[in-house]
Amino acid sequence: MPSVHSIEHGFYVDLEKAGDGNLHIRLTRNGRRNFRDIRGEQDRFGTHAALCALLEDHLCSGWEMVPPEDLGALTSAPILSDEITRDDNGCVTEAGRVYWYPEYQVRDEIEELRSRFEVVFEGVS
């Protein structure tokens, strides 16, 4: 389990690789101000699209939303990682730590951010 906190700041959300091994996604001041836009994205295109919009700057700097089938995961939960290596065909050749939202069927991660200003994705290696 990582013991050093690592925070990556973003426009809508900050990502913290916390000492508990999980990824804490925290809504920033800009995220709070612009949350109506994110909610609109969710209403029009779904939760996955809204999550990608929140994470847009992170997804352009090393993070990716990993399709569960790329890892052989038997879930539809959102999975994030900055430790994925792919070959020239886009297939995963190596996966380090990934973070997923196991409560995706009973809780809305966008609503969790709105109400608590934070959502936690569980880390697994």
C-alpha positions as a LaTeX table, in Angstrom:
\begin{tabular}{lrrr}
\hline
Residue & $x$ (\AA) & $y$ (\AA) & $z$ (\AA) \\
\hline
Met1 & 0.00 & 0.00 & 0.00 \\
Pro2 & 1.38 & 3.43 & $-0.90$ \\
Ser3 & 2.34 & 5.54 & 2.08 \\
Val4 & 3.05 & 8.80 & 0.26 \\
His5 & 0.17 & 11.05 & $-0.74$ \\
Ser6 & 0.26 & 12.20 & $-4.33$ \\
Ile7 & $-2.17$ & 14.92 & $-5.43$ \\
Glu8 & $-2.70$ & 15.89 & $-9.05$ \\
His9 & $-4.64$ & 19.12 & $-9.41$ \\
Gly10 & $-7.18$ & 19.58 & $-12.16$ \\
Phe11 & $-9.80$ & 22.04 & $-13.33$ \\
Tyr12 & $-12.90$ & 20.20 & $-12.08$ \\
Val13 & $-11.37$ & 17.60 & $-9.76$ \\
Asp14 & $-8.14$ & 16.84 & $-7.94$ \\
Leu15 & $-6.90$ & 13.25 & $-7.79$ \\
Glu16 & $-5.19$ & 12.05 & $-4.63$ \\
Lys17 & $-3.44$ & 8.72 & $-4.43$ \\
Ala18 & $-3.94$ & 8.40 & $-0.71$ \\
Gly19 & $-2.03$ & 6.41 & 1.88 \\
Asp20 & $-4.99$ & 4.04 & 2.16 \\
Gly21 & $-4.22$ & 2.80 & $-1.38$ \\
Asn22 & $-7.34$ & 4.37 & $-2.83$ \\
Leu23 & $-7.90$ & 7.23 & $-5.23$ \\
His24 & $-9.76$ & 10.17 & $-3.72$ \\
Ile25 & $-11.42$ & 12.32 & $-6.38$ \\
Arg26 & $-12.24$ & 15.75 & $-4.95$ \\
Leu27 & $-14.34$ & 18.43 & $-6.56$ \\
Thr28 & $-12.42$ & 21.70 & $-6.93$ \\
Arg29 & $-13.83$ & 25.19 & $-6.55$ \\
Asn30 & $-14.18$ & 25.34 & $-10.36$ \\
Gly31 & $-15.89$ & 21.97 & $-10.30$ \\
Arg32 & $-18.42$ & 23.24 & $-7.77$ \\
Arg33 & $-19.04$ & 26.41 & $-9.76$ \\
Asn34 & $-19.51$ & 24.51 & $-13.02$ \\
Phe35 & $-21.31$ & 21.49 & $-11.64$ \\
Arg36 & $-24.51$ & 22.38 & $-13.49$ \\
Asp37 & $-22.62$ & 21.77 & $-16.77$ \\
Ile38 & $-21.45$ & 18.37 & $-15.54$ \\
Arg39 & $-24.98$ & 17.45 & $-14.45$ \\
Gly40 & $-26.19$ & 18.48 & $-17.93$ \\
Glu41 & $-23.56$ & 16.23 & $-19.50$ \\
Gln42 & $-24.79$ & 13.36 & $-17.34$ \\
Asp43 & $-28.44$ & 14.01 & $-18.25$ \\
Arg44 & $-27.66$ & 14.11 & $-21.97$ \\
Phe45 & $-24.98$ & 11.43 & $-22.33$ \\
Gly46 & $-24.87$ & 9.39 & $-19.12$ \\
Thr47 & $-22.71$ & 9.00 & $-16.05$ \\
His48 & $-19.64$ & 7.71 & $-17.90$ \\
Ala49 & $-19.60$ & 10.80 & $-20.15$ \\
Ala50 & $-19.98$ & 13.12 & $-17.15$ \\
Leu51 & $-17.12$ & 11.35 & $-15.35$ \\
Cys52 & $-14.93$ & 11.71 & $-18.45$ \\
Ala53 & $-15.82$ & 15.42 & $-18.62$ \\
Leu54 & $-14.82$ & 15.88 & $-14.97$ \\
Leu55 & $-11.55$ & 14.07 & $-15.58$ \\
Glu56 & $-10.80$ & 15.57 & $-19.01$ \\
Asp57 & $-7.53$ & 17.29 & $-18.11$ \\
His58 & $-6.32$ & 14.22 & $-16.19$ \\
Leu59 & $-7.23$ & 11.97 & $-19.13$ \\
Cys60 & $-4.97$ & 14.14 & $-21.30$ \\
Ser61 & $-2.01$ & 13.74 & $-18.95$ \\
Gly62 & $-1.46$ & 10.05 & $-18.33$ \\
Trp63 & $-4.69$ & 8.83 & $-16.76$ \\
Glu64 & $-7.20$ & 6.72 & $-18.65$ \\
Met65 & $-10.63$ & 5.27 & $-18.21$ \\
Val66 & $-9.89$ & 1.59 & $-18.70$ \\
Pro67 & $-12.65$ & $-0.54$ & $-20.21$ \\
Pro68 & $-13.13$ & $-3.47$ & $-17.79$ \\
Glu69 & $-12.84$ & $-5.98$ & $-20.63$ \\
Asp70 & $-9.29$ & $-4.71$ & $-21.33$ \\
Leu71 & $-8.33$ & $-6.09$ & $-17.92$ \\
Gly72 & $-10.54$ & $-9.16$ & $-17.95$ \\
Ala73 & $-12.58$ & $-7.62$ & $-15.14$ \\
Leu74 & $-16.09$ & $-8.98$ & $-14.69$ \\
Thr75 & $-17.71$ & $-5.64$ & $-13.87$ \\
Ser76 & $-19.18$ & $-2.59$ & $-15.55$ \\
Ala77 & $-17.71$ & $-0.29$ & $-12.91$ \\
Pro78 & $-15.66$ & 2.71 & $-14.00$ \\
Ile79 & $-11.93$ & 1.96 & $-13.78$ \\
Leu80 & $-9.17$ & 4.60 & $-13.77$ \\
Ser81 & $-5.43$ & 4.15 & $-13.94$ \\
Asp82 & $-2.23$ & 5.94 & $-14.78$ \\
Glu83 & $-0.29$ & 2.65 & $-14.79$ \\
Ile84 & $-1.45$ & 0.96 & $-18.01$ \\
Thr85 & 0.93 & $-0.05$ & $-20.79$ \\
Arg86 & $-0.50$ & $-0.90$ & $-24.20$ \\
Asp87 & 1.04 & $-2.38$ & $-27.33$ \\
Asp88 & 0.81 & $-0.88$ & $-30.83$ \\
Asn89 & $-2.62$ & $-2.47$ & $-31.28$ \\
Gly90 & $-3.97$ & $-0.87$ & $-28.09$ \\
Cys91 & $-4.01$ & $-4.11$ & $-26.09$ \\
Val92 & $-3.00$ & $-3.93$ & $-22.43$ \\
Thr93 & 0.41 & $-5.52$ & $-21.94$ \\
Glu94 & 0.90 & $-4.44$ & $-18.33$ \\
Ala95 & $-1.38$ & $-3.06$ & $-15.66$ \\
Gly96 & $-0.14$ & $-1.58$ & $-12.41$ \\
Arg97 & $-2.50$ & $-0.17$ & $-9.83$ \\
Val98 & $-6.05$ & 0.50 & $-11.02$ \\
Tyr99 & $-8.87$ & 2.27 & $-9.21$ \\
Trp100 & $-12.50$ & 1.29 & $-9.50$ \\
Tyr101 & $-15.88$ & 2.32 & $-8.09$ \\
Pro102 & $-17.41$ & $-0.92$ & $-6.75$ \\
Glu103 & $-20.66$ & 0.76 & $-5.64$ \\
Tyr104 & $-21.53$ & 1.84 & $-9.19$ \\
Gln105 & $-24.77$ & $-0.18$ & $-9.19$ \\
Val106 & $-26.17$ & 1.40 & $-6.02$ \\
Arg107 & $-24.54$ & 4.85 & $-5.92$ \\
Asp108 & $-24.07$ & 7.52 & $-8.53$ \\
Glu109 & $-20.48$ & 8.78 & $-8.44$ \\
Ile110 & $-21.52$ & 12.14 & $-9.90$ \\
Glu111 & $-24.15$ & 12.63 & $-7.18$ \\
Glu112 & $-21.58$ & 11.53 & $-4.59$ \\
Leu113 & $-19.27$ & 14.33 & $-5.79$ \\
Arg114 & $-22.10$ & 16.85 & $-5.73$ \\
Ser115 & $-23.21$ & 16.01 & $-2.21$ \\
Arg116 & $-19.88$ & 15.14 & $-0.52$ \\
Phe117 & $-17.40$ & 16.92 & $-2.85$ \\
Glu118 & $-15.47$ & 13.65 & $-2.95$ \\
Val119 & $-15.78$ & 10.12 & $-4.31$ \\
Val120 & $-13.37$ & 7.30 & $-3.51$ \\
Phe121 & $-12.29$ & 4.70 & $-6.06$ \\
Glu122 & $-10.80$ & 1.55 & $-4.52$ \\
Gly123 & $-7.23$ & 0.74 & $-5.52$ \\
Val124 & $-6.16$ & $-2.75$ & $-6.55$ \\
Ser125 & $-2.94$ & $-4.07$ & $-8.05$ \\
\hline
\end{tabular}
